[in-house]
Amino acid sequence: MKEMFRRLLLLWCVGVPLCSLAGEPTVSTLLSSALADVDGKNVVVSRVDIPPNSALPKHFHPGEEIAFVLEGEVTLWQPGKEDTVTGEGGLVRVPARQIHTGITGEEGVRLLVFRILDAGQPSRVLVE
């Protein structure tokens, strides 16, 4: 039953620009700095909390993103790719400019997210 609910939520969320049933996700930027000895590159480190039974809006990042799951479980949705479920202690890697969203089940998720970006680029770009 839990897996069926997750699949239904996933199907519904991928067609909705902002999908959230149980509160809004929160993003806390922990570090935003130029990379030492790498001209024109910045690193952004954030803590992202996605509540239970919700999803981030579909988006992409101009640079690569790596997320470490601190608590909970998240399903990574990317168009044309198989869904990936990652739990506590796991890593999620998303290539630059790859449209994606993170979807949670009953427990929600807390992520530590690392992004490497060209200087002056936004951390995230929302898509419809």
PASEBA-1860 file (N, C-alpha, C; in nm, 3 decimals):
! residues 128
1> MKEMFRRL> 0.083/-0.120/0.000/0.000/0.000/0.000/0.087/0.126/0.000 ~ 0.196/0.127/0.081/0.285/0.241/0.088/0.346/0.270/-0.049 ~ 0.391/0.165/-0.119/0.451/0.182/-0.251/0.348/0.233/-0.351 ~ 0.225/0.185/-0.344/0.120/0.233/-0.434/0.093/0.381/-0.409 ~ 0.089/0.424/-0.283/0.069/0.565/-0.251/0.183/0.649/-0.309 ~ 0.307/0.601/-0.293/0.423/0.674/-0.345/0.412/0.690/-0.497 ~ 0.372/0.584/-0.566/0.358/0.588/-0.712/0.250/0.687/-0.754 ~ 0.137/0.687/-0.685/0.029/0.781/-0.716/0.073/0.925/-0.692
9> LLLWCVGV> 0.142/0.948/-0.580/0.194/1.082/-0.550/0.292/1.124/-0.658 ~ 0.380/1.034/-0.699/0.478/1.063/-0.802/0.410/1.100/-0.932 ~ 0.312/1.021/-0.975/0.241/1.049/-1.099/0.172/1.185/-1.094 ~ 0.114/1.218/-0.980/0.046/1.345/-0.966/0.146/1.461/-0.964 ~ 0.256/1.445/-0.890/0.352/1.554/-0.872/0.426/1.593/-0.999 ~ 0.459/1.498/-1.083/0.539/1.532/-1.200/0.463/1.621/-1.297 ~ 0.333/1.631/-1.285/0.256/1.719/-1.371/0.220/1.852/-1.307 ~ 0.265/1.877/-1.185/0.228/1.996/-1.110/0.354/2.076/-1.079
17> PLCSLAGE> 0.361/2.207/-1.113/0.483/2.284/-1.089/0.528/2.284/-0.943 ~ 0.438/2.296/-0.849/0.475/2.290/-0.708/0.380/2.193/-0.641 ~ 0.435/2.083/-0.593/0.353/1.979/-0.533/0.390/1.965/-0.387 ~ 0.300/1.994/-0.297/0.328/1.978/-0.156/0.198/1.953/-0.083 ~ 0.189/1.840/-0.015/0.068/1.805/0.056/0.079/1.830/0.206 ~ 0.200/1.835/0.259/0.218/1.834/0.404/0.307/1.947/0.454 ~ 0.304/2.061/0.388/0.389/2.172/0.430/0.494/2.200/0.324 ~ 0.559/2.311/0.339/0.657/2.355/0.240/0.797/2.304/0.274
25> PTVSTLLS> 0.873/2.266/0.172/1.014/2.231/0.195/1.090/2.354/0.245 ~ 1.195/2.331/0.322/1.279/2.440/0.368/1.422/2.417/0.321 ~ 1.487/2.527/0.283/1.627/2.523/0.238/1.705/2.621/0.324 ~ 1.808/2.571/0.390/1.896/2.656/0.471/2.035/2.652/0.408 ~ 2.082/2.767/0.357/2.215/2.773/0.299/2.318/2.778/0.412 ~ 2.406/2.680/0.414/2.509/2.670/0.518/2.639/2.735/0.473 ~ 2.666/2.734/0.342/2.789/2.791/0.288/2.766/2.830/0.143 ~ 2.812/2.947/0.105/2.811/2.991/-0.033/2.940/3.068/-0.053
33> SALADVDG> 3.035/3.011/-0.129/3.169/3.068/-0.134/3.237/3.033/-0.264 ~ 3.333/3.117/-0.302/3.418/3.084/-0.415/3.505/2.964/-0.377 ~ 3.530/2.877/-0.475/3.620/2.764/-0.451/3.764/2.815/-0.453 ~ 3.841/2.776/-0.354/3.981/2.816/-0.349/4.055/2.754/-0.466 ~ 4.136/2.832/-0.532/4.224/2.785/-0.640/4.149/2.738/-0.765 ~ 4.018/2.768/-0.777/3.943/2.733/-0.898/3.870/2.859/-0.943 ~ 3.928/2.931/-1.037/3.870/3.057/-1.082/3.731/3.039/-1.140 ~ 3.639/3.126/-1.100/3.505/3.129/-1.158/3.409/3.023/-1.108
41> KNVVVSRV> 3.446/2.946/-1.006/3.358/2.841/-0.954/3.321/2.870/-0.808 ~ 3.194/2.847/-0.776/3.144/2.861/-0.640/3.095/2.727/-0.589 ~ 3.095/2.711/-0.458/3.036/2.596/-0.393/2.922/2.647/-0.306 ~ 2.809/2.577/-0.309/2.695/2.608/-0.223/2.659/2.480/-0.149 ~ 2.652/2.491/-0.016/2.614/2.378/0.068/2.485/2.417/0.141 ~ 2.384/2.330/0.132/2.254/2.360/0.192/2.199/2.239/0.265 ~ 2.116/2.268/0.365/2.035/2.162/0.426/1.895/2.180/0.370 ~ 1.840/2.071/0.316/1.707/2.074/0.256/1.619/1.976/0.332
49> DIPPNSAL> 1.508/2.025/0.385/1.410/1.941/0.454/1.284/1.938/0.370 ~ 1.245/1.817/0.328/1.122/1.801/0.250/1.025/1.725/0.340 ~ 0.910/1.784/0.373/0.814/1.720/0.463/0.760/1.589/0.407 ~ 0.697/1.509/0.492/0.634/1.385/0.446/0.530/1.410/0.336 ~ 0.519/1.314/0.246/0.417/1.316/0.141/0.416/1.445/0.060 ~ 0.533/1.489/0.018/0.542/1.612/-0.059/0.657/1.603/-0.158 ~ 0.675/1.710/-0.235/0.779/1.713/-0.337/0.829/1.854/-0.358 ~ 0.951/1.863/-0.405/1.005/1.992/-0.448/0.944/2.026/-0.584
57> PKHFHPGE> 0.941/2.154/-0.619/0.900/2.187/-0.755/1.003/2.132/-0.854 ~ 0.960/2.100/-0.975/1.055/2.056/-1.077/1.152/2.169/-1.106 ~ 1.282/2.132/-1.116/1.385/2.233/-1.133/1.513/2.169/-1.189 ~ 1.611/2.256/-1.218/1.745/2.208/-1.250/1.845/2.304/-1.187 ~ 1.970/2.261/-1.185/2.079/2.344/-1.134/2.179/2.365/-1.248 ~ 2.233/2.487/-1.263/2.331/2.511/-1.369/2.458/2.426/-1.353 ~ 2.485/2.380/-1.232/2.602/2.295/-1.207/2.559/2.163/-1.145 ~ 2.656/2.077/-1.123/2.629/1.945/-1.066/2.582/1.955/-0.921
65> EIAFVLEG> 2.495/1.862/-0.882/2.443/1.857/-0.746/2.467/1.718/-0.687 ~ 2.512/1.715/-0.561/2.529/1.590/-0.488/2.458/1.607/-0.355 ~ 2.369/1.513/-0.323/2.292/1.521/-0.198/2.320/1.397/-0.114 ~ 2.345/1.418/0.014/2.364/1.312/0.112/2.239/1.306/0.198 ~ 2.177/1.189/0.210/2.054/1.174/0.287/2.091/1.159/0.435 ~ 2.057/1.262/0.513/2.085/1.260/0.657/1.981/1.178/0.733 ~ 1.855/1.196/0.696/1.744/1.125/0.760/1.634/1.102/0.657 ~ 1.562/0.991/0.672/1.446/0.965/0.588/1.481/0.899/0.456
73> EVTLWQPG> 1.393/0.922/0.358/1.405/0.858/0.227/1.347/0.952/0.122 ~ 1.407/0.952/0.004/1.361/1.038/-0.104/1.362/0.960/-0.236 ~ 1.263/0.989/-0.320/1.260/0.935/-0.456/1.303/1.046/-0.550 ~ 1.407/1.020/-0.628/1.453/1.114/-0.730/1.381/1.083/-0.860 ~ 1.305/1.183/-0.910/1.237/1.171/-1.039/1.313/1.256/-1.140 ~ 1.341/1.200/-1.257/1.403/1.271/-1.369/1.330/1.226/-1.496 ~ 1.294/1.318/-1.584/1.219/1.277/-1.703/1.299/1.178/-1.787 ~ 1.231/1.071/-1.828/1.293/0.971/-1.915/1.386/0.874/-1.845
81> KEDTVTGE> 1.396/0.883/-1.712/1.484/0.793/-1.637/1.403/0.718/-1.532 ~ 1.457/0.607/-1.488/1.391/0.529/-1.383/1.404/0.602/-1.249 ~ 1.298/0.598/-1.169/1.300/0.660/-1.036/1.406/0.592/-0.950 ~ 1.470/0.671/-0.864/1.572/0.619/-0.774/1.530/0.652/-0.631 ~ 1.518/0.551/-0.546/1.485/0.571/-0.405/1.614/0.559/-0.326 ~ 1.641/0.660/-0.243/1.764/0.663/-0.162/1.728/0.692/-0.018 ~ 1.784/0.614/0.074/1.756/0.630/0.216/1.877/0.684/0.291 ~ 1.860/0.691/0.421/1.961/0.746/0.512/2.100/0.690/0.483
89> GGLVRVPA> 2.197/0.781/0.471/2.335/0.742/0.443/2.367/0.729/0.296 ~ 2.265/0.742/0.209/2.288/0.729/0.065/2.319/0.861/-0.002 ~ 2.375/0.852/-0.122/2.409/0.969/-0.201/2.325/0.973/-0.328 ~ 2.287/1.094/-0.367/2.215/1.118/-0.492/2.299/1.216/-0.573 ~ 2.325/1.184/-0.699/2.402/1.272/-0.786/2.317/1.310/-0.905 ~ 2.308/1.442/-0.930/2.228/1.492/-1.042/2.320/1.577/-1.131 ~ 2.332/1.541/-1.259/2.417/1.618/-1.350/2.367/1.761/-1.369 ~ 2.454/1.848/-1.412/2.418/1.987/-1.441/2.304/1.991/-1.543
97> RQIHTGIT> 2.210/2.080/-1.520/2.096/2.109/-1.609/1.998/1.993/-1.626 ~ 2.005/1.892/-1.541/1.910/1.780/-1.545/1.784/1.817/-1.468 ~ 1.670/1.822/-1.534/1.544/1.850/-1.465/1.514/1.735/-1.371 ~ 1.469/1.768/-1.251/1.441/1.665/-1.151/1.354/1.720/-1.039 ~ 1.309/1.630/-0.952/1.242/1.666/-0.828/1.266/1.555/-0.727 ~ 1.256/1.590/-0.601/1.263/1.492/-0.493/1.125/1.475/-0.432 ~ 1.082/1.350/-0.414/0.949/1.320/-0.363/0.963/1.233/-0.239 ~ 0.887/1.266/-0.135/0.895/1.190/-0.010/0.772/1.105/0.012
105> GEEGVRLL> 0.787/1.008/0.099/0.676/0.925/0.144/0.630/0.971/0.281 ~ 0.594/0.876/0.365/0.536/0.907/0.496/0.633/0.971/0.594 ~ 0.765/0.955/0.574/0.859/1.006/0.675/0.929/1.136/0.638 ~ 0.925/1.181/0.514/0.998/1.300/0.476/1.147/1.272/0.467 ~ 1.225/1.378/0.441/1.369/1.359/0.425/1.444/1.486/0.465 ~ 1.565/1.468/0.515/1.658/1.578/0.542/1.784/1.547/0.463 ~ 1.825/1.643/0.378/1.939/1.626/0.289/2.047/1.729/0.319 ~ 2.172/1.691/0.298/2.284/1.785/0.294/2.325/1.790/0.147
113> VFRILDAG> 2.310/1.909/0.084/2.324/1.922/-0.060/2.447/2.007/-0.092 ~ 2.527/1.959/-0.189/2.646/2.028/-0.237/2.627/2.059/-0.384 ~ 2.651/2.185/-0.422/2.642/2.225/-0.563/2.769/2.300/-0.602 ~ 2.820/2.270/-0.720/2.933/2.343/-0.777/2.877/2.421/-0.896 ~ 2.894/2.552/-0.893/2.834/2.640/-0.994/2.936/2.737/-1.050 ~ 2.913/2.782/-1.174/2.990/2.894/-1.226/2.950/3.018/-1.147 ~ 3.047/3.104/-1.118/3.019/3.227/-1.045/2.908/3.305/-1.114 ~ 2.815/3.359/-1.036/2.707/3.439/-1.088/2.584/3.360/-1.131
121> QPSRVLVE> 2.590/3.229/-1.132/2.476/3.145/-1.169/2.384/3.124/-1.049 ~ 2.254/3.110/-1.072/2.163/3.081/-0.961/2.184/2.936/-0.914 ~ 2.147/2.908/-0.790/2.158/2.772/-0.738/2.053/2.679/-0.799 ~ 1.935/2.736/-0.832/1.825/2.653/-0.881/1.741/2.732/-0.979 ~ 1.692/2.664/-1.084/1.605/2.725/-1.183/1.478/2.639/-1.190 ~ 1.363/2.701/-1.160/1.235/2.630/-1.165/1.191/2.611/-1.308 ~ 1.122/2.497/-1.334/1.067/2.469/-1.467/0.921/2.432/-1.454 ~ 0.847/2.449/-1.560/0.703/2.415/-1.560/0.685/2.271/-1.597
END
